[in-house]
Amino acid sequence: MPGDASQDAVPEDSAPFASPAGGPLTRRWFLTYVVAAPVLTVAASSADLLAPGKAYAVVPSPPQPGDVLDLGDVMVAATKQAQDLFVLQVTAENRVVFRVPRAEVGQGITTATAMMVADEIDARLVDVDVPLEDARQDLGTAQSTGGSSSVRSLWDPVRSIAAEARARLVTAAAERWDLPADSLTTRDTAVWAPDGRSATYGSLTEAAAQVDDPAVSTKPKSASEYRLIGTATTRVDARSIVTGAAKYALDIDVPGALPTVVIRPPTLKGKVKSYEASAALQMPGVVAVTELPSGVAVSAKTFDQALKARSAVQVTWGSGTVDGVSDADIQSRLAAALPPMIPAPPLTQRVDATFTFAFVNHAPMEVGSAVADVKSGSAEVWVASKSPTGAQSAVADAVGLSADQVTLHVIRAGGSFGRRIYNEPVVEAARVSQAIGKPVKLMWTRNDDMRHGRVRPRSHHQLRAVYAAGEVLSYEHRASCVEVDLGSGTGQALVDAGYVSPTVGSAFFNIAEVCPYNFGVVTETLNEVSYDIPTATWRSVYSAQARTAEEILVDEIAKALGSDAVATRRKFLKTAEARAVLDKVATEGNWGRAMSSGTAQGVAMHAEYRSIAACLVEINCNGAQPRVTKAVMALDVGRQVNPSGLRAQAMGSLMDGISTVLLAGNHLDNGAFREGSFSDFKYARQADAPLSCEVHLVGGTGAPGGMGELCVPAAAGAVANAYARATGKRPRNFPINF
């Protein structure tokens, strides 16, 4: 959040920073910190963004917990607590460097951050560097990435830091030229005098570091002054990605690092009872075989050699944690975990529906991988992590070090969707490195990831809407799911903030699930069922299932009321902003147009993260496989930092919605997941993508809301509703083709 004071030196209780060249910071470096109280409080921002608009329903709904505080607010608060530790550097080479305390997993946070820095400090975008910050325990959960909160959390701190830096640079130039500071201007990474003289920021950085009291305002710019923010911008890392220059974990060149793979058990979390590796150790290139809590690791000179040697290791396995358990067993427990619905009052009618959602793997294109070099008294690791401090602590615990003895470098990731909050690959790599006394480069195979990686938990939902005289009087949603492991990242932020009642999962559910409709008395609850299965947060946690089910029910409410699906939503939506987003997709998508047999339109919307999304799709169910042929999406995410990034996020979410409704799920058979690769895990491919996809941005004022997960429930709900209208069936089990 923005502040009005700064300091020149690293605080005594913070970790020292190094220059990009690796040396200590000197006066040739200009550092700015945010140290003061925020200009906007979390409570104020929540009230501004969620103030009810004119409602058309007769029976309004009272606020739900998420209306008052959501996960993003928790993450903003965590960031606020550590904001004085963020640092911006201006180098003598005229580079503006901001170390990003978030993970870049493809969502474009480095580009958005670079744009905020460049716009506020008046630098050219090409002069801004945004490396990922190493794990720092002093940042804690403020360094975690999740809850669609990164831009939302960094918006005020980053602009405040850059504004402070700009003010000091201007003051330094004014003193050099003996001119009034308010007569100077800034642009193109330089300060300019009225007579045309200019000085680059790099040439001023040493003097600016001595400025204690800037002679011009340190207040961030007003929206009318933005030149980059709000402009569609190509990713700052696009060229490096497409040319192969961008470095992922397995690209990190650590001399002598041995390629390593792990032999894993036949069922989930099975343990090694014994193993025989003599034959494998005689194979070409094999260096070591190491027992781990999760399996047996093979290290060799190449990955090919390590993979071939795996089959030569004979392992006797103990039982796993859910041996003999299959989907049907879990489904029975989930159904039994739900309390009975509230009886409908006399003289009313009701709409009831029950839904199930399968386990779903994250399946990022880059499998889990890490590099580790553990020595006596220290460890250095490289990993793509959305919870760097948690991963750092986990490595330290695994190899018997303290967290400050572990250096963890955060590396860009080839996708995450929640998976990289968890740290199994880097912990395994560290254990192997310590055991064999050499650096290792550990990779999970695709089969490892599918059968032993983390999954979105299976869930079960019972919904009821009670109505009379054209009004919905009450809405009840009782959900049960296999317990989500929320012990890292955003889950830890909830724990730190005290949101653990009755469990951290139910607390998460309560602040995430908000019905956007005036449906009278709203009751939404979650009961968790415990299984020792590697579950995880998955893009749009809880909402991807819960709100999808709710949007299907809204269509069925509309049918019961004899009303159009869009008209029903317009009537009951709580805010004018939500109606504007819905109206946009209805207009641009030509809602209600004549469709041929076996084809139909579907619509749905979602409000979360202080943002709103709506989606309209058209589907063709005449072939062997339903195909979404067109999509129109509309978003109101508050301030739009990079419209290009927003559109890309929306399109990716659309593919997630198509996948999880029509195609993709994981079967649990007798304690093991059936799917082992993309050949049987049917995630949507290019051939499944709509032939046409439009993304419209509306609104655009105020502070930024969240975006990364926003569109998944809207897309999934729209696809399910289109399928129902095209086939005349009521989808209840997802994915439909499972």
C-alpha positions in Angstrom: 0.0 0.0 0.0 1.3 3.6 -0.6 3.1 5.5 2.1 4.5 8.9 2.6 7.9 8.2 4.0 11.0 6.2 3.0 14.5 5.5 4.1 17.8 5.0 2.3 19.4 2.1 4.2 18.4 -1.5 4.7 16.6 -1.9 8.0 18.8 -3.5 10.6 16.4 -6.3 11.2 16.1 -7.2 7.5 18.2 -9.5 5.3 20.9 -7.7 3.3 20.4 -7.3 -0.4 22.9 -7.8 -3.2 23.4 -6.0 -6.4 22.6 -7.8 -9.7 26.4 -8.2 -10.0 26.3 -10.1 -6.7 28.2 -7.6 -4.6 26.9 -5.7 -1.6 24.8 -2.6 -2.0 26.7 0.7 -2.0 25.8 4.4 -2.6 25.9 3.7 -6.3 22.6 1.9 -5.6 19.5 3.9 -4.9 17.0 2.0 -2.7 13.5 3.0 -1.8 11.3 1.4 0.8 7.7 1.7 1.7 7.5 2.2 5.4 4.4 4.2 6.3 0.8 3.4 6.8 -1.4 2.6 3.8 -3.5 5.3 2.2 -6.4 2.8 1.7 -7.5 0.3 4.3 -8.8 -3.1 3.4 -12.2 -2.3 4.9 -12.6 0.8 2.8 -11.6 -1.0 -0.4 -14.1 -3.8 0.4 -16.9 -1.3 1.0 -16.2 0.7 -2.2 -16.1 -2.3 -4.5 -19.0 -4.2 -3.0 -21.5 -1.5 -2.2 -24.9 -2.9 -3.4 -26.3 -1.4 -6.5 -30.0 -1.1 -7.3 -31.6 -4.5 -6.8 -34.7 -5.6 -8.7 -35.6 -8.6 -6.5 -38.2 -8.2 -3.8 -36.3 -10.3 -1.3 -32.7 -9.0 -0.9 -30.0 -11.1 0.7 -28.0 -10.0 3.7 -24.2 -9.7 3.3 -22.2 -12.9 3.4 -18.7 -13.2 5.0 -17.0 -12.8 1.6 -18.8 -9.5 1.0 -16.9 -8.1 4.0 -13.6 -9.8 3.7 -12.2 -12.2 1.0 -9.0 -14.1 0.6 -7.5 -11.3 -1.5 -8.1 -8.9 1.4 -6.2 -11.4 3.6 -3.3 -11.4 1.1 -3.4 -7.6 0.8 -3.1 -7.4 4.6 -0.2 -9.9 4.7 1.6 -7.8 2.0 0.9 -4.6 3.9 2.6 -6.1 7.0 5.8 -6.6 4.9 5.6 -3.7 2.6 8.6 -1.8 4.2 10.8 -4.7 3.0 10.1 -4.3 -0.7 12.9 -2.6 -2.6 13.4 -0.7 -5.8 16.9 -0.1 -7.2 18.1 2.4 -9.7 21.5 1.4 -11.0 24.3 3.5 -12.5 23.7 1.7 -15.8 20.2 3.3 -15.8 18.3 0.2 -15.0 15.3 0.3 -12.7 15.1 -2.9 -10.8 12.2 -4.2 -8.7 12.5 -7.7 -7.2 9.0 -9.2 -7.5 7.9 -10.9 -4.3 5.6 -13.2 -6.3 5.9 -16.2 -8.6 5.7 -15.8 -12.4 3.8 -18.9 -13.6 2.6 -17.6 -16.9 0.0 -15.2 -15.6 2.1 -12.2 -16.5 2.7 -10.7 -13.0 6.2 -9.6 -14.0 4.8 -7.6 -17.0 2.1 -6.0 -14.9 4.6 -5.1 -12.2 7.1 -3.6 -14.7 4.3 -1.5 -16.2 3.4 -0.2 -12.7 7.0 0.7 -12.0 7.7 2.2 -15.4 4.5 4.3 -15.4 5.0 5.7 -11.9 8.8 6.4 -12.1 8.5 7.6 -15.7 10.9 5.1 -17.1 10.9 3.3 -20.5 9.5 -0.1 -20.0 12.6 -1.6 -21.6 14.7 0.0 -18.9 12.8 -1.9 -16.1 14.0 -5.2 -14.8 11.7 -7.4 -12.7 13.6 -10.4 -11.4 11.8 -12.8 -9.0 12.8 -12.3 -5.4 14.6 -15.1 -3.6 12.8 -16.7 -0.6 12.9 -14.3 2.3 11.6 -15.4 5.7 11.1 -11.7 6.6 8.4 -11.5 3.9 6.6 -14.6 5.1 3.2 -15.2 3.4 3.5 -11.8 1.8 5.7 -13.6 -0.7 3.0 -16.2 -1.5 1.2 -16.2 -4.8 -2.5 -17.1 -4.8 -6.0 -15.9 -4.4 -5.8 -13.9 -7.6 -4.2 -11.2 -5.4 -0.9 -10.4 -6.8 -1.7 -7.2 -8.7 -4.3 -6.3 -6.1 -1.7 -6.6 -3.3 1.2 -4.9 -5.1 -0.7 -2.1 -6.7 -0.3 0.5 -4.0 3.1 -0.6 -2.6 4.8 -0.7 -6.0 3.4 2.7 -7.1 4.3 4.3 -3.8 7.9 3.0 -4.0 8.3 4.2 -7.6 6.8 7.6 -6.8 9.2 8.1 -3.9 12.1 7.2 -6.1 11.0 9.6 -8.8 10.7 12.4 -6.3 14.2 11.8 -5.0 15.7 11.7 -8.5 14.0 15.0 -9.4 15.3 16.5 -6.2 18.8 15.3 -7.0 18.6 16.9 -10.5 17.3 20.1 -9.1 20.2 20.4 -6.7 22.7 19.6 -9.5 21.3 22.2 -11.8 20.3 24.7 -9.1 16.8 24.8 -10.4 13.4 24.7 -8.7 12.4 21.0 -8.4 8.9 21.8 -9.6 10.2 23.1 -12.9 11.6 19.7 -13.8 9.8 16.9 -15.6 10.5 13.2 -16.0 10.2 10.9 -18.9 12.2 8.1 -20.7 14.2 7.2 -17.5 15.5 10.7 -17.2 14.9 14.0 -15.5 14.5 17.0 -17.9 15.1 20.7 -17.4 13.0 23.5 -19.1 16.0 24.4 -21.3 16.2 20.8 -22.7 19.0 19.5 -20.5 18.5 16.0 -19.2 20.1 13.6 -16.8 19.5 9.9 -16.8 18.3 8.3 -13.6 21.5 6.3 -13.5 23.6 9.4 -13.5 21.5 10.7 -10.6 21.2 7.6 -8.5 24.2 8.3 -6.2 23.0 11.8 -5.4 19.4 10.7 -5.0 20.5 8.2 -2.4 21.5 11.2 -0.2 18.1 12.9 -0.5 16.3 12.8 2.9 13.4 15.2 2.1 12.3 15.2 -1.5 11.4 18.7 -2.8 8.4 17.4 -4.8 5.4 15.3 -4.0 5.9 11.6 -3.3 2.3 10.9 -4.0 1.6 8.3 -6.7 0.1 9.6 -10.0 -3.6 10.0 -10.6 -5.2 7.8 -13.2 -5.3 10.6 -15.7 -1.5 10.7 -15.7 -1.0 7.0 -16.6 0.7 6.4 -20.0 1.2 2.6 -19.7 -1.3 1.4 -17.2 -4.4 0.4 -19.0 -2.6 0.0 -22.4 -2.5 -3.4 -24.0 1.2 -4.4 -23.7 3.2 -7.4 -24.9 4.7 -9.5 -22.2 8.2 -8.3 -21.2 9.4 -11.9 -21.3 7.7 -12.9 -24.5 10.8 -12.9 -26.7 12.8 -14.8 -24.2 10.1 -17.4 -23.9 9.6 -18.0 -27.6 13.3 -18.1 -28.3 14.1 -20.5 -25.5 16.2 -18.0 -23.6 13.9 -18.0 -20.6 15.2 -20.2 -17.8 13.0 -22.8 -16.1 14.2 -25.0 -13.3 15.7 -27.7 -15.4 17.5 -25.1 -17.5 19.6 -23.9 -14.5 23.2 -24.8 -15.1 24.8 -25.9 -11.8 28.1 -27.6 -12.5 28.0 -31.3 -11.7 24.3 -31.5 -11.1 23.1 -35.1 -11.7 19.8 -35.7 -13.5 17.6 -37.6 -11.0 14.2 -39.3 -11.2 12.2 -41.2 -8.6 10.7 -44.6 -8.6 7.2 -44.2 -7.0 4.8 -46.6 -5.3 1.9 -48.4 -7.1 -0.6 -46.7 -4.8 -0.8 -43.2 -3.2 1.8 -42.6 -0.6 3.0 -46.2 -0.4 6.3 -46.6 1.5 9.5 -48.4 0.6 9.9 -51.6 2.6 13.1 -52.7 0.9 14.9 -52.3 -2.4 17.7 -54.0 -4.4 19.7 -51.6 -6.7 22.9 -53.5 -7.5 21.9 -54.1 -11.2 20.9 -50.5 -11.7 24.3 -49.3 -10.3 26.1 -51.3 -12.9 24.3 -49.6 -15.8 26.0 -46.9 -17.9 26.0 -43.5 -16.2 24.3 -44.4 -13.0 25.9 -42.7 -10.0 23.7 -43.3 -7.0 20.4 -44.8 -5.8 18.9 -43.2 -2.8 15.9 -44.1 -0.6 13.4 -41.3 0.0 10.2 -41.2 2.1 8.4 -40.9 -1.2 10.2 -43.6 -3.2 13.7 -44.5 -4.5 15.7 -41.9 -6.4 18.1 -42.8 -9.3 20.8 -40.3 -10.2 22.8 -40.6 -13.4 24.8 -38.5 -15.8 21.8 -38.1 -18.1 18.0 -38.3 -17.6 17.9 -41.0 -20.2 20.3 -43.1 -18.2 18.4 -42.4 -14.9 15.0 -43.3 -16.5 16.4 -46.6 -18.0 17.9 -47.6 -14.6 14.6 -47.1 -12.8 13.3 -50.4 -14.2 16.4 -52.2 -12.9 15.8 -51.3 -9.3 13.7 -53.9 -7.5 11.4 -52.3 -4.8 9.2 -54.0 -2.3 6.4 -51.6 -1.4 4.3 -51.2 1.8 0.7 -50.2 1.7 -0.5 -46.7 0.8 -2.8 -44.5 2.7 -6.0 -45.2 0.7 -5.4 -48.7 -0.6 -8.7 -50.3 -1.7 -10.5 -46.9 -1.8 -12.2 -45.9 -5.1 -14.3 -43.1 -6.3 -17.6 -44.8 -5.3 -16.3 -45.2 -1.7 -15.5 -41.5 -1.4 -18.7 -40.5 -3.1 -20.7 -42.4 -0.5 -18.9 -40.7 2.4 -19.3 -37.3 0.8 -23.0 -37.8 0.4 -23.4 -39.0 3.9 -21.5 -36.0 5.3 -24.2 -33.5 4.3 -26.9 -32.6 6.8 -30.5 -32.6 5.6 -31.8 -29.6 3.8 -34.1 -27.1 5.5 -37.8 -28.0 4.8 -39.5 -25.6 2.4 -42.2 -23.5 4.0 -45.9 -24.2 3.1 -47.3 -22.6 -0.1 -43.9 -22.4 -1.7 -42.2 -24.4 -4.4 -38.6 -25.4 -4.7 -35.8 -26.3 -7.2 -33.5 -29.1 -6.0 -30.3 -30.3 -7.6 -27.3 -32.5 -6.6 -23.9 -32.4 -8.3 -20.6 -34.2 -8.2 -17.2 -33.2 -9.4 -14.3 -35.6 -10.0 -10.7 -35.2 -8.9 -8.8 -33.1 -11.3 -5.0 -32.9 -11.7 -3.3 -29.5 -12.3 -1.4 -30.9 -15.2 0.9 -27.8 -15.9 2.9 -28.2 -19.0 6.1 -28.1 -17.0 6.3 -31.0 -14.6 7.6 -30.7 -11.1 11.3 -30.1 -11.0 14.1 -28.6 -8.9 17.8 -28.2 -8.6 19.5 -28.6 -5.2 23.1 -28.4 -3.9 23.3 -29.3 -0.3 26.6 -28.9 1.6 27.6 -29.1 5.2 26.0 -26.2 6.8 24.3 -24.7 3.8 22.0 -25.5 0.9 21.2 -23.7 -2.4 18.1 -24.7 -4.3 16.3 -23.5 -7.5 12.6 -24.1 -7.9 9.4 -22.6 -9.3 7.5 -21.9 -6.1 4.4 -19.9 -5.2 5.2 -20.3 -1.5 9.0 -19.7 -1.4 9.3 -19.2 2.4 7.3 -22.4 3.0 9.5 -24.3 0.5 12.6 -22.8 2.1 11.5 -24.0 5.6 10.6 -27.4 4.2 14.0 -27.9 2.7 15.7 -26.7 5.9 13.7 -29.2 7.9 14.4 -32.1 5.5 18.2 -31.6 5.6 18.6 -30.5 9.2 19.4 -26.9 8.6 17.9 -23.6 9.7 15.9 -21.6 7.1 18.6 -18.9 7.0 21.1 -21.5 5.9 19.0 -22.3 2.8 19.1 -20.0 -0.2 16.1 -20.6 -2.4 16.0 -19.0 -5.9 12.5 -18.6 -7.3 12.4 -19.7 -10.9 9.7 -19.0 -13.5 7.2 -21.8 -14.0 5.6 -23.4 -17.0 2.1 -23.2 -15.4 0.8 -23.8 -11.9 -2.9 -23.5 -11.4 -2.2 -24.0 -7.6 0.2 -26.9 -7.9 3.4 -24.9 -7.2 2.2 -23.8 -3.8 3.4 -27.2 -2.7 7.1 -28.2 -2.5 7.6 -32.0 -2.9 10.1 -31.8 -5.9 12.5 -29.4 -4.1 12.4 -31.3 -0.9 13.2 -34.5 -2.7 16.0 -32.9 -4.6 17.5 -31.6 -1.4 17.3 -35.0 0.3 19.1 -36.7 -2.6 21.8 -34.0 -2.8 22.5 -34.3 0.9 22.6 -38.1 0.7 25.0 -38.4 -2.2 27.0 -35.3 -1.6 26.5 -33.9 -5.1 24.2 -31.3 -6.6 21.2 -32.9 -8.4 18.6 -31.9 -11.0 15.4 -33.7 -10.1 12.5 -34.1 -12.5 9.0 -35.7 -12.0 7.8 -37.5 -15.1 4.4 -36.8 -16.5 3.3 -40.1 -15.1 4.6 -39.1 -11.6 2.7 -35.9 -11.8 -0.6 -37.6 -12.9 -0.5 -40.5 -10.5 1.2 -39.0 -7.5 0.9 -35.2 -7.9 -1.7 -33.1 -6.3 -5.4 -32.9 -7.3 -8.4 -30.8 -6.9 -10.5 -32.9 -4.5 -13.7 -34.7 -5.4 -16.7 -32.8 -4.2 -20.5 -33.3 -3.7 -23.1 -30.5 -3.7 -26.8 -30.3 -2.7 -28.6 -27.1 -3.7 -32.1 -25.9 -3.1 -33.9 -22.7 -4.0 -37.3 -22.0 -2.5 -39.6 -19.6 -4.4 -43.1 -18.2 -4.5 -44.9 -15.5 -6.5 -41.9 -15.1 -8.8 -39.4 -14.4 -6.1 -36.6 -16.6 -4.6 -37.1 -16.7 -0.9 -34.1 -18.8 0.1 -31.1 -20.5 -1.3 -29.3 -23.3 0.3 -26.0 -24.9 -0.8 -24.5 -27.7 1.2 -21.2 -28.9 -0.1 -18.8 -31.7 1.0 -15.4 -32.5 -0.4 -12.2 -34.4 0.3 -10.2 -32.2 2.6 -8.0 -29.7 0.7 -4.4 -29.5 2.0 -4.2 -25.8 2.8 -1.0 -25.9 4.8 1.0 -23.7 2.5 0.8 -20.3 0.7 -2.6 -18.7 0.8 -3.9 -21.3 3.2 -1.1 -20.4 5.6 -2.0 -16.7 5.2 -5.5 -17.7 6.5 -4.0 -19.6 9.4 -1.7 -16.6 10.2 -4.7 -14.3 10.1 -6.7 -16.6 12.4 -9.3 -17.8 9.9 -9.4 -21.5 11.0 -13.0 -22.0 12.3 -14.1 -24.7 12.3 -11.3 -25.7 9.9 -9.1 -23.6 7.6 -10.9 -25.2 4.6 -14.3 -24.2 5.8 -13.0 -20.7 6.6 -11.6 -20.5 3.1 -15.0 -21.6 1.7 -16.9 -19.1 3.8 -14.9 -16.1 2.5 -14.8 -17.4 -1.0 -18.3 -18.4 -1.7 -20.7 -15.4 -2.1 -24.0 -15.7 -4.0 -24.2 -12.7 -6.4 -28.0 -12.9 -6.4 -30.6 -11.6 -4.1 -32.0 -15.0 -3.3 -33.5 -14.1 0.1 -31.9 -16.1 3.0 -28.7 -17.6 1.7 -27.0 -20.6 3.5 -23.7 -22.0 2.1 -21.7 -24.6 4.1 -18.8 -27.0 3.6 -18.2 -30.3 5.3 -14.8 -31.8 4.7 -14.1 -35.5 4.6 -10.6 -36.6 5.6 -8.6 -38.9 3.3 -4.8 -39.0 3.1 -4.8 -38.1 -0.5 -2.4 -35.4 -2.0 -5.0 -32.7 -2.6 -4.3 -29.1 -3.4 -5.8 -25.7 -4.2 -6.8 -25.7 -7.8 -7.6 -22.6 -9.9 -10.7 -21.0 -8.4 -10.6 -22.9 -5.2 -14.0 -24.2 -4.2 -15.7 -21.8 -6.6 -14.8 -23.8 -9.7 -17.2 -26.4 -8.4 -19.6 -24.6 -6.0 -20.3 -21.6 -8.3 -20.6 -23.8 -11.4 -23.3 -25.8 -9.6 -25.0 -22.6 -8.6 -25.0 -21.2 -12.1 -26.6 -24.4 -13.4 -29.3 -24.0 -10.7 -30.0 -20.4 -11.7 -30.9 -21.7 -15.2 -33.2 -24.2 -13.6 -34.7 -21.5 -11.4 -35.3 -19.4 -14.5 -37.1 -22.4 -16.2 -39.3 -23.0 -13.1 -40.2 -19.3 -13.1 -41.0 -19.4 -16.8 -38.3 -16.7 -17.4 -35.3 -16.3 -19.7 -31.9 -17.2 -18.2 -30.4 -13.8 -18.8 -33.6 -11.9 -17.6 -33.6 -14.0 -14.4 -30.0 -13.1 -13.7 -30.6 -9.5 -14.3 -33.6 -9.5 -12.0 -31.8 -11.1 -9.1 -28.2 -9.8 -9.4 -27.2 -7.6 -6.5 -25.3 -4.9 -8.2 -25.5 -2.7 -11.3 -21.9 -3.5 -12.1 -22.8 -7.2 -12.3 -25.7 -6.4 -14.6 -23.5 -4.4 -16.8 -21.1 -7.3 -17.3 -24.0 -9.7 -18.0 -25.5 -7.2 -20.4 -22.3 -7.0 -22.3 -22.0 -10.7 -23.1 -25.7 -10.9 -23.9 -25.5 -8.0 -26.4 -22.1 -9.0 -27.9 -23.1 -12.7 -28.0 -26.5 -12.0 -29.5 -28.2 -13.9 -26.7 -31.4 -15.7 -27.7 -30.6 -15.9 -31.4 -32.1 -18.9 -33.3 -30.0 -22.0 -33.0 -30.2 -25.3 -35.0 -31.1 -28.6 -33.4 -28.4 -30.0 -31.1 -26.8 -26.6 -30.6 -27.5 -23.9 -28.0 -26.2 -20.9 -26.1 -25.4 -20.9 -22.4 -24.6 -18.1 -20.0 -23.2 -17.8 -16.5 -21.4 -15.3 -14.3 -19.2 -15.1 -11.3 -18.2 -12.4 -8.8 -15.1 -12.9 -6.6 -11.8 -11.3 -5.8 -13.6 -7.9 -6.0 -14.1 -8.5 -9.7 -16.9 -9.8 -11.9 -17.0 -12.0 -15.0 -19.7 -13.2 -17.3 -19.4 -15.8 -20.1 -21.7 -16.8 -23.0 -20.9 -19.8 -25.1 -22.4 -21.6 -28.0 -22.1 -25.4 -28.2 -22.6 -28.1 -30.8 -23.6 -31.5 -29.4 -24.3 -33.2 -32.7 -21.0 -34.9 -33.0 -19.3 -37.7 -31.0 -17.9 -35.1 -28.7 -19.6 -31.8 -27.6 -17.7 -28.8 -29.0 -17.8 -25.2 -27.8 -17.8 -23.2 -31.0 -18.0 -19.6 -29.7 -17.4 -17.8 -26.5 -18.0 -14.2 -25.5 -16.6 -13.0 -22.1 -16.9 -9.8 -20.2 -14.9 -8.7 -17.2 -15.0 -5.9 -14.7 -11.8 -6.1 -12.7 -11.5 -2.6 -11.6 -8.4 -0.8 -12.7 -7.0 -2.6 -15.8 -3.2 -2.7 -15.6 -2.5 -4.8 -18.8 -5.6 -5.5 -20.9 -3.6 -8.0 -23.0 -2.8 -10.0 -19.9 -6.5 -9.9 -18.7 -7.7 -11.2 -22.0 -5.1 -14.0 -22.0 -6.2 -15.0 -18.5 -9.8 -15.1 -19.5 -9.1 -17.3 -22.5 -7.1 -19.7 -20.4 -9.9 -19.9 -17.8 -12.3 -20.7 -20.6 -10.3 -23.7 -21.6 -10.3 -24.8 -17.9 -14.1 -24.5 -17.9 -14.5 -26.5 -21.1 -12.1 -29.2 -19.8 -13.6 -29.7 -16.3 -17.2 -29.7 -17.5 -16.9 -31.8 -20.7 -13.7 -33.8 -20.6 -11.1 -33.9 -17.8 -11.1 -35.7 -14.5 -9.1 -38.3 -12.6 -10.4 -41.7 -11.5 -9.3 -43.2 -8.2 -9.2 -47.0 -8.5 -8.2 -49.0 -5.4 -5.9 -46.3 -4.0 -4.3 -45.2 -7.2 -5.2 -42.7 -9.9 -5.9 -44.3 -13.2 -4.8 -41.6 -15.6 -1.1 -41.4 -16.3 -0.6 -38.9 -19.1 -2.4 -36.5 -21.5 -3.3 -39.6 -23.5 -6.0 -40.6 -21.0 -6.3 -37.3 -19.0 -8.6 -35.6 -21.5 -7.8 -32.0 -21.0 -9.0 -29.7 -23.7 -6.6 -29.3 -26.7 -6.4 -26.8 -29.5 -9.0 -28.8 -31.4 -11.4 -28.3 -28.5 -11.0 -24.5 -28.4 -13.8 -22.3 -29.6 -13.5 -21.1 -33.2 -14.3 -17.6 -32.0 -13.5 -16.0 -28.6 -14.1 -12.4 -27.6 -13.1 -10.8 -24.3 -14.6 -7.5 -23.5 -13.3 -5.3 -20.6 -15.8 -3.0 -18.9 -15.5 -0.7 -16.0 -11.9 0.0 -15.3 -12.0 2.5 -12.4 -10.9 2.2 -8.8 -8.3 -0.2 -7.5 -7.5 -3.5 -9.4 -9.4 -6.6 -8.4 -8.3 -10.1 -8.9 -8.2 -11.9 -12.2 -6.3 -15.1 -12.3 -9.1 -17.4 -11.3 -12.1 -15.2 -11.9 -13.4 -16.6 -15.1 -13.3 -20.4 -14.4 -16.7 -20.7 -12.7 -18.4 -18.4 -15.3 -16.9 -20.4 -18.2 -17.7 -23.8 -16.6 -21.3 -22.7 -15.8 -21.9 -21.4 -19.3 -20.6 -24.6 -20.9 -22.8 -26.7 -18.6 -25.9 -24.6 -19.3 -25.3 -24.6 -23.0 -24.9 -28.4 -23.0 -28.2 -28.7 -21.0 -30.1 -26.5 -23.5 -28.6 -28.3 -26.5 -29.3 -31.9 -25.3 -32.3 -31.4 -23.1 -30.4 -33.2 -20.3 -29.6 -31.9 -16.9 -25.9 -32.4 -16.2 -25.2 -33.5 -12.7 -21.9 -35.3 -12.8 -18.7 -33.7 -14.0 -16.9 -34.0 -16.3 -19.9 -35.1 -18.4 -17.8 -37.5 -20.5 -16.0 -39.3 -17.7 
